[in-house]
Amino acid sequence: MSDYQKIIPIANKILKKYSLCDNCLGRLFSKQLRLSSNKLLGKKLASNQNLSKCYICKNLFENLNYFLKLMLDASINYSYRTFGVGVMLKPSIVDRDDSIRSQYKLKGIDSIKTDITRELGKSFSRKTKKTFDTQNPEIIFTVNLKDNSIQLRSKPITFSGRYVKTMRNIPQKQRSCENCSGKGCRMCDFHGISEFQSVEGFISKLLFKKIGCTTAKFTWIGGEDKSSLVLGTGRPFFVKLKNPVKRNLRLTSFSTDGLKISKIKLVNESPKNPLKFNSLIQLKISTASFLDPKNLQKLKDLRKHPVVVYDKSGKRSEKQIFFVKYKKNSKNTFTLIMKTEGGLPVRRFIDGDDVSPGISQILNTSCKCHEFDFIDIEVQ
């Protein structure tokens, strides 16, 4: 007796008690027979006997084209190569499906949720020529069969780049939207920021326009004061875009007043651990007392030993200074150029606040940093 002949009595027994559509009936036996089409098998087993509404799905499979259209409409503006589908069903449908499988001891069978997901995926793939990916899709549909709605989420993408800042009074970071504290709301158009008067703001505004994402999360490689310039090859950054409509950016650089963004490229992800980098910094410093040129020579000793830094929690770290150059400008002002390990708190380093040795300690006089600029930043 063939496998097909073995299942006929069970199928007939089920059909005497329940009316099932071709999809639901075929699904109960297709894996056992190693067949790919539940519908064709169900049609053969039922012999067109099922005229009333399906006990399990209530003829849900007949309405899948409606949800397919919702998926097509929701994704019309999105750029993607792969997609996934998730389905939300009424608990009563799942309960009826489980009941029949348990009652007739049918094991190793795909659930109705799996079958609907697969059917929608196959239909959408045929229509769009996109790849149905169950592991790591670029966009994913959540098809809610409870309330006949569709939600679409797009996998985040990450760009890296560098910025050069040639104008003062441009802050690095943008203040979060006051209404939602950066989470995203209608008042900020779900961006998390409502103004664009910073490095973060300028870059975000471009990406919101070109990519069509909702929020942009930045990973900065170091930071600077609002009044600081960033020169040379610029400061590196990474930005993760949530729910992007487009998945690539054609331009690799752009400029606005006092700001140039360059080397923009798509990367796999932001760095999981902080990147090590060195900064070449120029500082303009004044002193409370007159400067003795011989006293300034002590600054060269900074290269001999690491600078010890304590943060607000009391955690200790060390920063190496590789290069020191200075020039006296007046009786109580001088310019200091130094190459230092990234992360040195510059202003605290000058006045000696929980940084040892600080410039004020070395020169034995109160020092004040009026401005500091980043001549270049190199990632190790």
C-alpha positions as CSV (number, residue, x, y, z in Angstrom):
1,M,0.0,0.0,0.0
2,S,1.4,3.4,-1.0
3,D,1.7,6.3,1.4
4,Y,-1.1,8.1,-0.4
5,Q,-3.4,5.2,0.0
6,K,-2.6,5.0,3.7
7,I,-3.8,8.6,4.3
8,I,-7.1,8.4,2.4
9,P,-9.0,6.7,5.3
10,I,-7.7,9.3,7.8
11,A,-8.6,12.2,5.4
12,N,-12.1,10.8,4.9
13,K,-12.6,10.3,8.6
14,I,-11.7,14.0,9.2
15,L,-13.9,15.2,6.3
16,K,-16.9,13.3,7.7
17,K,-16.7,15.5,10.9
18,Y,-15.2,18.7,9.6
19,S,-15.4,20.8,6.4
20,L,-11.8,21.8,5.4
21,C,-10.5,23.9,2.6
22,D,-8.0,22.4,0.1
23,N,-5.1,24.2,1.8
24,C,-5.9,23.1,5.3
25,L,-6.7,19.5,4.3
26,G,-3.6,19.1,2.2
27,R,-1.4,20.6,4.8
28,L,-2.3,17.8,7.2
29,F,-0.6,15.2,4.9
30,S,1.7,17.0,2.5
31,K,4.9,16.6,4.5
32,Q,4.2,12.9,5.0
33,L,4.0,12.5,1.2
34,R,6.8,15.0,0.6
35,L,4.6,17.2,-1.6
36,S,5.1,21.0,-2.0
37,S,1.5,22.0,-2.8
38,N,-1.0,21.7,0.0
39,K,-3.8,23.0,-2.1
40,L,-3.4,20.4,-4.9
41,L,-3.2,17.5,-2.5
42,G,-6.2,18.8,-0.6
43,K,-8.2,19.1,-3.8
44,K,-7.4,15.5,-4.7
45,L,-8.3,14.2,-1.2
46,A,-11.5,16.2,-0.9
47,S,-12.8,15.5,-4.5
48,N,-14.6,18.8,-4.3
49,Q,-16.7,17.8,-1.4
50,N,-16.0,20.9,0.7
51,L,-18.6,23.4,-0.1
52,S,-19.1,25.0,3.3
53,K,-16.7,27.3,5.2
54,C,-13.4,25.7,6.3
55,Y,-13.6,24.7,10.0
56,I,-10.0,25.8,10.7
57,C,-9.3,29.0,8.7
58,K,-12.8,30.1,7.8
59,N,-11.7,30.3,4.1
60,L,-8.8,32.7,5.0
61,F,-6.7,31.4,2.1
62,E,-9.2,32.7,-0.4
63,N,-8.6,36.3,0.9
64,L,-4.7,36.2,0.8
65,N,-4.7,38.4,-2.3
66,Y,-6.1,41.2,-0.3
67,F,-3.1,41.1,2.1
68,L,-0.8,40.6,-0.8
69,K,-2.0,44.0,-2.2
70,L,-1.5,45.6,1.2
71,M,2.1,44.3,1.2
72,L,2.7,45.7,-2.3
73,D,1.2,49.1,-1.5
74,A,3.2,49.3,1.8
75,S,6.6,48.6,0.1
76,I,6.2,50.5,-3.1
77,N,8.7,53.2,-2.2
78,Y,11.3,50.9,-0.4
79,S,14.5,49.7,-1.9
80,Y,15.3,46.1,-0.9
81,R,16.5,42.8,-2.3
82,T,15.1,40.4,0.4
83,F,12.0,40.4,2.5
84,G,10.4,38.4,5.3
85,V,6.8,37.9,6.5
86,G,5.4,37.5,10.0
87,V,1.7,36.6,10.6
88,M,-0.6,37.4,13.5
89,L,-3.7,35.1,13.7
90,K,-6.8,35.0,15.8
91,P,-6.2,32.6,18.7
92,S,-9.3,30.7,17.7
93,I,-7.8,29.7,14.3
94,V,-4.7,28.3,16.0
95,D,-6.8,26.5,18.6
96,R,-8.9,24.8,15.9
97,D,-5.8,23.8,14.0
98,D,-4.1,22.3,17.1
99,S,-7.3,20.5,18.0
100,I,-7.5,18.6,14.7
101,R,-3.8,17.7,14.7
102,S,-4.1,16.4,18.3
103,Q,-7.4,14.6,17.7
104,Y,-6.1,12.6,14.8
105,K,-2.5,12.3,16.1
106,L,-1.0,14.1,13.1
107,K,2.6,14.9,14.0
108,G,5.4,16.8,12.2
109,I,3.0,19.0,10.4
110,D,3.4,22.7,9.5
111,S,1.1,25.0,11.5
112,I,-1.5,27.1,9.7
113,K,0.6,30.1,10.6
114,T,3.6,28.7,8.8
115,D,1.5,27.8,5.8
116,I,0.0,31.3,5.5
117,T,3.4,32.9,5.9
118,R,4.8,30.7,3.2
119,E,1.9,31.3,0.8
120,L,2.2,35.1,1.2
121,G,6.0,34.9,0.8
122,K,5.7,32.9,-2.4
123,S,3.0,35.2,-3.9
124,F,4.9,38.4,-3.0
125,S,8.2,36.9,-4.4
126,R,6.4,36.1,-7.7
127,K,5.0,39.6,-8.0
128,T,8.1,41.5,-7.1
129,K,11.0,39.2,-8.1
130,K,12.5,39.8,-4.6
131,T,13.9,37.0,-2.5
132,F,11.9,35.6,0.4
133,D,14.4,35.4,3.3
134,T,13.4,33.9,6.6
135,Q,16.8,34.5,8.3
136,N,18.0,38.1,7.8
137,P,15.6,40.0,5.4
138,E,16.1,43.7,4.6
139,I,12.5,44.4,5.1
140,I,9.9,42.4,7.1
141,F,6.1,42.6,6.9
142,T,3.9,41.9,9.9
143,V,0.6,40.8,8.5
144,N,-2.1,41.2,11.1
145,L,-5.0,38.9,10.2
146,K,-6.9,40.0,13.3
147,D,-7.6,43.5,12.1
148,N,-6.6,43.3,8.4
149,S,-3.6,45.5,8.7
150,I,0.1,45.5,7.6
151,Q,3.2,46.9,9.3
152,L,6.5,47.2,7.5
153,R,9.9,47.4,9.2
154,S,13.1,48.0,7.4
155,K,16.4,46.6,8.7
156,P,18.7,49.4,10.0
157,I,21.7,50.4,7.9
158,T,24.9,52.0,9.1
159,F,27.1,54.6,7.4
160,S,30.6,55.8,8.3
161,G,32.1,59.1,7.3
162,R,34.3,62.0,8.5
163,Y,33.5,65.7,9.1
164,V,35.6,68.8,8.9
165,K,34.4,71.9,10.8
166,T,35.9,75.2,9.7
167,M,33.5,77.5,11.5
168,R,33.2,78.0,15.2
169,N,30.0,77.8,17.3
170,I,28.7,74.6,15.7
171,P,28.1,72.0,18.3
172,Q,28.8,68.4,17.6
173,K,25.6,66.9,19.1
174,Q,22.0,68.0,18.7
175,R,19.6,68.4,21.6
176,S,16.9,65.8,21.7
177,C,13.2,66.7,21.1
178,E,11.9,68.1,24.3
179,N,8.5,66.4,23.8
180,C,9.8,62.8,23.5
181,S,13.4,63.0,24.8
182,G,14.7,61.6,21.5
183,K,12.4,58.6,21.2
184,G,10.5,60.0,18.2
185,C,7.1,61.6,18.2
186,R,4.7,63.5,15.9
187,M,6.2,66.9,17.0
188,C,9.7,65.9,15.7
189,D,8.4,63.9,12.8
190,F,9.6,60.8,14.7
191,H,13.2,61.8,14.2
192,G,14.0,62.3,17.9
193,I,15.5,65.8,17.2
194,S,13.5,68.8,16.2
195,E,16.3,71.2,15.2
196,F,19.3,70.7,12.9
197,Q,21.8,73.3,14.1
198,S,24.8,71.0,14.8
199,V,27.1,68.4,13.1
200,E,24.6,65.7,14.1
201,G,21.7,67.8,12.9
202,F,23.2,68.7,9.5
203,I,24.1,65.0,8.8
204,S,20.8,63.8,10.0
205,K,18.8,66.2,7.9
206,L,20.6,65.0,4.8
207,L,20.0,61.4,5.6
208,F,16.4,61.9,6.5
209,K,15.9,63.5,3.1
210,K,18.0,61.1,1.0
211,I,17.4,57.8,2.8
212,G,13.9,58.4,4.3
213,C,14.7,56.9,7.7
214,T,13.1,57.8,11.0
215,T,15.9,58.2,13.5
216,A,19.7,58.4,13.3
217,K,21.9,57.2,16.1
218,F,25.5,58.4,16.0
219,T,28.7,56.8,17.3
220,W,31.3,59.6,17.6
221,I,35.1,59.0,17.5
222,G,35.9,61.6,20.2
223,G,34.3,65.0,20.6
224,E,35.1,68.7,20.7
225,D,33.7,71.9,22.1
226,K,31.1,74.0,20.2
227,S,33.9,76.6,19.6
228,S,36.5,74.1,18.4
229,L,37.5,73.6,14.8
230,V,38.0,70.1,13.3
231,L,40.6,70.2,10.5
232,G,42.8,67.8,8.5
233,T,41.0,64.7,7.4
234,G,38.2,65.3,9.9
235,R,36.6,63.4,12.7
236,P,35.3,59.9,12.0
237,F,31.8,59.0,12.9
238,F,29.3,56.2,12.4
239,V,25.5,56.6,12.1
240,K,22.9,53.9,12.3
241,L,19.6,54.7,10.5
242,K,16.4,53.1,11.8
243,N,13.7,52.0,9.3
244,P,15.4,53.3,6.1
245,V,13.3,53.6,2.9
246,K,16.4,53.6,0.6
247,R,19.4,51.4,1.4
248,N,22.2,53.3,-0.2
249,L,23.5,56.8,-0.6
250,R,24.9,57.8,-4.0
251,L,26.8,60.9,-2.8
252,T,30.0,60.3,-0.8
253,S,30.5,63.9,0.4
254,F,28.5,67.2,0.9
255,S,29.2,70.6,2.3
256,T,27.2,73.3,4.1
257,D,28.3,76.5,5.9
258,G,31.5,75.7,7.9
259,L,31.0,71.9,7.6
260,K,32.2,69.3,5.1
261,I,31.1,65.7,5.3
262,S,33.2,63.2,3.3
263,K,34.1,59.5,2.8
264,I,30.5,58.5,3.4
265,K,30.1,54.8,2.8
266,L,27.8,51.9,3.9
267,V,29.3,49.6,6.5
268,N,28.1,46.5,8.3
269,E,27.6,48.1,11.7
270,S,29.0,50.6,14.2
271,P,32.0,49.4,16.2
272,K,31.0,47.3,19.2
273,N,34.0,48.5,21.2
274,P,35.4,52.0,21.3
275,L,38.0,52.7,18.5
276,K,41.5,53.8,19.5
277,F,42.5,57.1,17.9
278,N,45.1,59.8,18.3
279,S,44.4,63.6,18.1
280,L,46.7,66.4,17.1
281,I,45.4,69.4,19.0
282,Q,46.3,73.1,19.1
283,L,45.4,75.0,22.3
284,K,45.5,78.7,23.1
285,I,46.2,79.1,26.8
286,S,46.6,82.0,29.2
287,T,48.2,82.0,32.6
288,A,47.5,83.9,35.8
289,S,51.2,84.9,36.2
290,F,53.9,85.9,33.8
291,L,55.4,83.1,31.8
292,D,59.0,82.1,32.2
293,P,60.3,80.5,29.0
294,K,62.4,78.1,31.0
295,N,59.2,77.0,32.9
296,L,57.6,76.2,29.6
297,Q,60.3,73.7,28.8
298,K,58.8,71.5,31.5
299,L,55.9,70.7,29.1
300,K,58.3,68.5,27.2
301,D,58.2,66.1,30.2
302,L,54.6,65.2,29.3
303,R,56.0,62.7,26.8
304,K,57.8,60.7,29.5
305,H,54.8,59.5,31.5
306,P,51.1,58.9,30.8
307,V,48.6,61.5,32.0
308,V,46.2,60.0,34.6
309,V,42.5,60.8,34.2
310,Y,39.7,60.2,36.7
311,D,36.1,60.4,35.5
312,K,33.1,61.5,37.6
313,S,32.7,58.0,39.0
314,G,36.3,57.9,40.1
315,K,37.4,55.4,37.4
316,R,41.0,55.8,36.5
317,S,42.5,55.8,33.0
318,E,45.8,56.8,31.4
319,K,46.4,58.8,28.2
320,Q,49.7,58.9,26.4
321,I,51.0,62.2,24.9
322,F,53.3,61.6,22.0
323,F,54.4,65.0,20.8
324,V,54.6,68.5,22.4
325,K,55.4,71.8,20.8
326,Y,54.7,75.3,22.3
327,K,55.1,79.0,21.5
328,K,55.0,81.9,23.8
329,N,52.7,84.6,22.4
330,S,52.8,87.3,25.2
331,K,53.7,87.6,28.8
332,N,50.9,85.3,29.9
333,T,49.7,83.5,26.8
334,F,51.1,80.7,24.8
335,T,50.1,78.2,22.1
336,L,50.4,74.5,22.8
337,I,50.4,71.8,20.0
338,M,50.3,68.2,21.2
339,K,49.5,64.8,19.8
340,T,47.7,62.7,22.3
341,E,45.8,59.5,22.7
342,G,42.1,60.0,22.1
343,G,39.8,60.7,24.9
344,L,41.9,63.2,26.9
345,P,39.6,65.8,28.5
346,V,41.3,68.9,27.2
347,R,39.9,71.6,29.4
348,R,40.4,69.5,32.6
349,F,43.9,68.7,31.4
350,I,44.6,72.5,31.4
351,D,43.2,73.4,34.8
352,G,44.2,70.1,36.4
353,D,40.7,69.0,37.5
354,D,41.2,65.3,38.3
355,V,43.9,65.1,35.6
356,S,47.5,64.6,36.6
357,P,49.8,66.1,35.7
358,G,47.8,69.0,34.3
359,I,49.2,72.1,32.6
360,S,48.5,74.3,35.7
361,Q,50.4,71.8,37.9
362,I,53.4,71.7,35.6
363,L,53.6,75.5,35.2
364,N,52.7,76.1,38.9
365,T,50.2,78.7,37.9
366,S,46.5,78.8,37.1
367,C,45.9,78.3,33.4
368,K,42.9,78.7,31.3
369,C,42.2,77.3,27.8
370,H,40.5,79.9,25.6
371,E,40.0,77.6,22.6
372,F,41.3,74.3,21.2
373,D,41.2,73.0,17.7
374,F,41.8,69.5,16.3
375,I,44.4,69.7,13.6
376,D,43.9,66.1,12.6
377,I,42.5,62.8,14.0
378,E,43.9,59.4,13.1
379,V,42.2,56.1,13.8
380,Q,44.6,53.4,14.8
